[in-house]
Amino acid sequence: MLRKERAAIVLDELERAYPAPGCPLHHSDPFTLLVAVMLSAQCTDARVNLVTPALFAAAPTPQAMAAMEWQQVREYIATCGLTQTKAKRLVETAKLLVERHNGQVPATFEELEALPGVGHKTASVVMAQAFGMPAFPVDTHIFRLARRWQLSRGKTVEAVEADLKKCFPKALWNKLHVQFVLWGREHCPARGCKPVCPVCARLGVA
């Protein structure tokens, strides 16, 4: 089966399951989305969504978070893992947003990736979900599924991202990113899908 045929099957099943997926991370603007994505590193979205309401109540803006000590931020995110590093990076990032960007989250990959703790994946999520720019952020779920479904043989996140962008129209990238993540969590986890999920069954990879 050609890769384009596989991609069409994947798209059919994901559209059927998640016709209008929302962002799994709760947020109200680009800044709160950036914070939530930074917190999600090695942490579930569900856990992040539990801690961010109190954090955002205390620091809803870059200015408010920049005025906090990192130890204060750490108290709010204590259950998210890597708390000291994340707290320090959040405060550093908030300060840079105030100093360099007038308290606004920049809308370019280059400026986002220049912020502490913001890699390409985090920047891609913000660009896609906050600014509507075409991006295909690849997390562990997407990396696993792209290879399992034989949409990519890439051994790096960058290679898998490039292959997925070739498989699907640019207009669908932002939506597909969320659909892939939801499917990976609910139907096709790392340990294998049992019972076999519809995508794996149709692709013959179960």
Buried (B, 14 or more C-beta within 10 A) or exposed (E): EEBEEBBBBBBEBBBEBBEEBEBBBBBEEBBBBBBBBBBBBEBEBEBBBEBBEEBBEBBBBBBBBBBBEBEBBBBBBEEBBBBEBBBBBBBBBBBBBBEEBEBBBBBEBEBBBEBBBBEBBBBBBBBBBBBEBBBBBBBEBBBBBBBBBBBBEBEEBEBBBBBBBEBBEEEBBBBBBBBBBBBBBEBBBEEEBEEBBBBBBBBEBB
